[in-house]
Amino acid sequence: MEVLYNSTRSAGAPVKASVAILKGLSDDGGLFVPDHIPALDKSLEQLSKMTYQEVAYEVMKLFLTDFTEEELKNCINKAYDEKFDTDVIAPLVEAKGAYYLELFHGATIAFKDMALSILPHLLITSAKKNQIQNEIVILTATSGDTGKAALAGFAEVEGTRIIVFYPKNGVSPIQEKQMVTQKGDNTFVVGIHGNFDDAQTGVKKIFSDKELAKEMAAKGFQFSSANSINIGRLVPQIVYYVYSYVQLLAEGKIGDGEAINVVVPTGNFGNILAAFYAKNMGLPIAKLICASNDNKVLYDFFSTGTYDRNREFMLTTSPSMDILISSNLERLIYRIAGNDAEKNAALMAALNGTGKYEITEDMKKELQDFYGNYASEAETAETIKDLYEDCGYVIDTHTAVAASVYDKYVKETGDKTKTVIASTASPYKFTRSVMEAIDSKYASMGDFELVDELCKLANVAVPNAIEEIRSAQVRHNNICEVDEMQQVVRNFLNI
């Protein structure tokens, strides 16, 4: 059955998957959502005998219904290849009673690779399907990981350019070095004086500027997005939740149909939304545990039903989650509002105006699948140290937020359901925070000295993504104010 895509903010004509991927954001500023969540059409037993690439096809074919089998398999095979340092693509590691789903084995050692390895291929295929002649300009805001993963995915891809904005003082030193050393004549990286929410809001503003869109079209350009607002990012993320479940099934860790819980460190809400979609496809997930850091806007939302971004913005050791406007939550709000675009648009207008909105009691009842909590900076560091000392397994700060919240959930509920924790980044990406959490003696060491110490400690080889930036030349020295972002885009495109 064909899946079409509607905007979360107006009841206009639905579009095919390829059009939604190309546009990124709907013309009315809404996000594209599937008109229904398709059910898995292969049994869990059948899926458990498949490779990651095969599972990817079985999941993605159900959402991207205007792609032919050949087109979709071509995109999948180009994405999930030797760029990943493990054949299984997303391995599960058992540690201290939970299963860590390692989503960081791609080119930039963060979970964003799982979707951003395939998005360029989906986008180029979509352009061909829709006879698009324009050069596609990928415009993206990043809190650290999306930027490098998108740059790596789109670098030197014919018919595309990519512009990434990031908060100048809001990412880890390794994250920044990864971005500013990016090669490729079609890549452009800009630090802004502001936080991630400022960058994301600025990008959305540029997207919705009709005058700029006209000028770009006249010059042969059109925008698309690599952020998780693009449905082409979200659909590939559903795959690894299905794959994690059937891996457990294949290994005899769970029975066929046995429910699991899933814990996700959450900032922009795309990763946990993908797990929610997987559950709605028929994957036996009981609780979706949403883990926040000190920027606990989502924890407060799940606790009270009020989303309020009017609070101090905290810079933490888990910077990819330093977000107060969780864009993908809008997709969930639209759904629990009964797919009512008008009701959702009113709530988003309130968020844009007063910085807050409140959902109804009926909508709150639709959130029973979710549990929210948060981990403080001290709890995050303590979790890294404890897990290392208990079993020698080293996790990054974002995964530690998830592990800490999982511990709180078990203590609070006594629920011993088998649990998958999304491990969203390699500890090598946040070496300083990780090593200082394990022992304060590491505080005096340089960033790359710490990399070598972590290698000894964790007994895990230094990833290529880190080795290649040790002495890499800085290629992007661009910095701007938030209100200069559009002009920076114009200058790069010579408009």
N, C-alpha and C positions, 0 to 999 in steps of 0.2 A: 504494500500500500504506500502511495506517495506521501512523503512528509514535506509540507510547505512551511514557510516561516513568516510569522507575524511580528509586527512591532509591538513592544510593550506599552507604547504611548498613544497609538491611534488604531482605529479599526479599518485601515486601508486594505488594499488588495494584497494577499499573501504572495511571497516570492519563492522561487526555487532555491535550493541550497547553494548553488553556484553563485547566484545573484547576492544572497545574504553574505557569503564569504567575500565577494568582491567589494561590496559596499562597506562592510565592517560595522558601521553604525547606520541605523535607519535615518531617512531624511528629517524625521520629526525629533531626532535626538534619542529615540528609544533604542532598545537592544532587540535583536532578532531572537525569537524563541520558536521551537517547533510547534506546529499546531496540535500534535499529540506525541506522546513518548511511545515509540514502538517497542513491542515486547521482543525479547530474545527469541529467535526462531530455531536455535540449536540447543540441545539439552546441555546442562552443565557437564555431564559425563562426556559428551562429544567434544565440548570446548576444552576439557581437561587434557585431551590428547593432542592439542594443537600448539604450534609455536606462537610466539608473541605476534608475529606478522599475520598469521592466520586468524588469530583472535581479533586483531585489529580490523581485518576485512569483515569478519562476521558482525562486529559491532557497528562499524562506520557505514557499511552498505545500507543499514536500516535507517540512518539519518540523512545520508547524502544520496538521495534516491535518483537524482538526475545525472549522477556519474555512472558511466558504464563499468562493468567488472574490470575490464582492461585498464581504464583510466585510474580507477581507485587502487588496484593492485600495483600499478606502476608508481603511484605516489607513495604507497606504503613501502615498497621495496627500495625506493631511493632514500627514504627517510631512515628506516631502521636497518642500517647496514653496519659497516666496520667503523662508523663514527662512534658507535657504542663499544665500550671496552669489555662487554660481556655478551655472550650469545643469547642469553635469556632476556636481555634488554632491561628488565626490571626484576632483579632477584629479591627474594624474601630472606631475611636473616632473623632467626629466633634469638631473643635476648631478654632475660628477666621476665619471662612469662608473656611476652607479646611478640608479634611478628612485624619486623620493620621492613616496609616496602621501599627498597632503595631506588629512588627515581633520579639518581644523579650520575648515571654511568654514560651520559652523552658528552658531546664536545665541550660544553661549558660547565659541567659538573653541578647542574641544578635541574630541578624537575621541569623547568620551562622547556628544556630540550625535548621532552617527550612529545610536546605539541608543536614546538617551533621548528623541529626537524622536518615536519610534514607540511606545515602551513604554506611555505613558498611553492611547493609542488601543487597543493590544492588551489592556490591562488592563480598560478600560471595556467593550470588546466581550466579553471573557471573563466579566465579571460578569453582563452581560445574558444570555449564553448559558447561564449556570448559575443564573439566577434569584436572584442575590445582591441582597438588600435593604440589607445593612449598608453604612455608609460605609467606604471603604477607606483605611486609614492607612498611608502609605508611610513606612517606617522605614529610614534609610540612614546608613551611616558613609562618610566621604569622606576621601581623602588630598589633596583639592583640587579635582579636575575633576568627578567624579561629582556632588558636591553641587550646584554651580551648574547643571549640565546637567539634573539631576533637578528642581530647583526651577523652572527655566524651563519644563520640560515639563509639570509638574503644577500650576503656579500657576493658580488660578481654574478648574481642571477640576472640574466638578460631581461630587459624590459621592466626592471624595477630600480627604485632608489629607496634608501631607508634613512630616516631622521629619528634619532633617539634623544629625548630630553630626560635628564636625571637630576635629583637634588644634589647640588655640589658637595654639601657636607652631610649627606644622609645615606651614604652607602659605605660598605667596608673598603679598606685600601685595595684588597684583591679585586673586588667587584669593579672599582673605578679603573684599576690598571687594565683589567680585561677589556673594558669598553674603549678607553682612550688609545689603546694600542691596536685597535681593530684595523685590519687591512681592507682594501677594496675601494675603488674610485667612486662607487655608488653609495658609500656609507658616510654618515655625518652624525657626530655625537656632540651634544651641547649640555653643559652643566648650568642649572638655573640657581639663582639666589632665592631659595624657597624650599618647601618640602614636597613630598610626592603628591599630596593632594593638589598643591598649586600646579605642578607639572601636568597632572591628569586633567584638571579643570581647564588649563590652557590648551591642551590638545583637543579636548571636546569642543571648546570654543572655536578653534580653527576649523574643525570638521564641519561645524554647523554654519560657517560663514558662506552664505550663498554667493556673494559677490566674488570672493576669492575662488570659489569652485568654478565660476564662469571664466575668470581670468586664466585659471589653470587649464581648463578644457581648451581654451583658445590657443594655449601653448603646447597642447598635447599631453597633459598630465591629468591624473585623477588620484584622489586619496584612497587608501585603505588602511586598516589597522592590524597590528600584530598583538595588541593587548587582548586580554581574555574577554573583552567585550565582543571580539570577533567569534562567531559561532564555529569557525574553522579552527579555533584554538580549543574551544570547549569540548567538541565531539571527540577528538583524539584522547582527551584526558579521561573520558569514561572508560576507555579500553583498559587502562592499567588496573582499575578496580575489579573489572571482570576477570582479568588475567590473574590478579592476586588470589581471588577466590578459587579459581580452577586450579591454580598451582597447589594451594592447600589441599584441595580435593585429590589431585594427582598424587600427592605425597602421603595421603592417608591421615592428614592432620585433622580433617573434618569429614563428616559424612555428607552425602549428596542431599542438598536442601537444608543442611544445618546453618542456622543464622550466625553471622559474625557482626562485631562492631567495627566501626572505622573511625580513626582519630585523624584529624587534619589540622595542621597549623595554618591559621587562616588570616589573610589580609584583605584581598580584593574579592574573596568569596567564590572565585571560579573553581578552585580545586575541590572544595567540599560540595559545590553545586554539581560537579561532574559525578561525585559519589551518590548524590541524591537522585540524579538521572539514572544511574546504574541500578539503584534500588527500584526505581519506578519501571525499569525494563524487566524486572523479575529477579534481580540478583538478591539472594537472601541476606540483606543487611538489616540488623535490628536498629541500633542507635548510631546516629551520625554525631560524633563528638567534635564540636567546634572549639578549637583552642586559640586563645588570643594572648598577646603579650600585654604590657602595661597600657597600650592603646586599646583599651577593652571595650570599644564601642559595640562590638558584636555580642560580647558577653552581656552587656547591659541591655541590649535589644532583646536577646532571648530570655533574659530575666524579667523584663518589664513590659515588652511590647512597644517601647518607645525607642526610636532611633534618634540619637542626638549627637551631632558632631561638634557642638559648642563646648569644647573642652581643650585643655592644654595638649599640644602635640608633643609626644615623648619620643626622643631619640633613644633607641635601645640597641642591644647587641644582636637583635633579630630584625635588622632593618627592612627586610622584604615584607614585613608585617606592620611596619610603621605607617599605618593608613587609617584615616578617619572617615573616608567616603568609600565604602565597599561597593564598587560599581555593579558587580554581578549579583548582589543581593536583590537588585531590581527584578531580575528574572524570577526569583522566588516570590517576591512580593506580588508580582503580576499573577503568578499561579495561585497563591493563597487568597487573592482577591477574586478568584473565580474567572481568571483570564479576562478581567475587566480592564481594558486599556485606559478608560476614562478615570476610573478610581485610582489606578496606578499612577497616571500622569499627574493627578492632583496631589498625591503623596510626594512625588518627586519634585513638583513645583514648590511644595512646602519645604522640602529639604534644601532646595536651591535658595529659597527666600529666607526663612527663619532658621534654617540649619537643623530642623528636626521634624519628625512626623510620628504619629501614633497609630498603630493598627487596631482594628476592632477585636472584640472578644472572639467572634467567629473565626477571624483570621489567626488569632493566637492558637486556637484549637488545632489548626492545620500544621502547627510546628511541633507536634508531639514526637516526631522522628528525631528531633535535634536536642542536644544537650550542650550548653555553653559554659565555659569557665575560662580562667586566665592564669598565667604564671608570671610572677614578678621577676625582676632581674636576678634577685638572689636565688629564687627557686629554680630558675633556668640554669644558672651556674651550678647549683647543688646537684641537679639532675644529671648534668654532664659528668661531674666528678663521681657521683655514686654509681652510675652505670659503668664507667670505666673501671672503678675499683672493684665492683662486683663481678664483672665478666670480661673486662678488657676491650669492650666494644665502645668505640668513640663516635659520638654523634655531634652534629652541628647545633647551633643555638636554636634554630627554628624547630628542628626535630625535638629538641629538649623541651621546648614550650609544649609541644604535643604530648611528650612522655610525662611531663609534670602534671598536665591536666588529666591525662589518663589515670594517673595514680590517685588524683583527687576524686575522680569519678568512681573508681572502684571502692575507695574508702567511704564515699557518700552513699553509694547504692548497694554495695556488696555484689554487684553484677560480675560474674566470672566468665561471661561469654568470651569465646576466643576473639582476639582483637588484632586488627591490622593498623599499624601506625604509619602514616605517610611520611617517609624520610625524604625531605624536599631538597636537601643540599648536602654536598660533601663537606665534612669538617674542614677540609683544606680551603674552602671558600671563606671561612671565618676563623682562620687559624689563631689569631691573637685572642679572641674571646674564648675560644675552646681551650687553648693551652693555659690561659690564666685561670680559667674555671677549675682546671685539674690541679694546678699548683701555682701559687703567686710568684714563685721563683722565676717563672718565664717572662715576667713583665718587662725585664730589661733587655730582652732579645729583639733583634730586628725581624721584620716580617718574614723574610726568606730563611733566616736561621730557625724560626719557629716551624716553618714548613718541614725542614729536615728533622727537627726534634719530633714532630708529630709522626713522621714516617717511622722513626724508631719505636715510638710509643705504641702506635696502632698496628704496626707491622703490615702496613698497606702501602704499596708503591705510590710515589708522588704522581698524580695524574698529569697527563700531557698538557692539559689546560693551564696548569700552574707552571710547569717547566718552560712553556713557550713564552711566558710573560716575564720571566726573571730578568732578561736583558732586552726585552722588546722595546722598540722605539715608540715614544708617544707621538701619535699622528693627529690627535684631536685636542686642541687647546681652547675650545670655544666655551665662553661663559656669557650668560645674558640675564637680564631681569625678566620677571614673569611677563610684564607687558610688552616685552620686545620679541616674544616667541614667534609671532606671526611674521615680523620683519625678517627674522633669522631664516625662516622657511622660504620667504620670497627671495632672499639673497642667494640661498643655496640653489634654488631652481631658476635663478635669473629672470624673475617675473617683475 
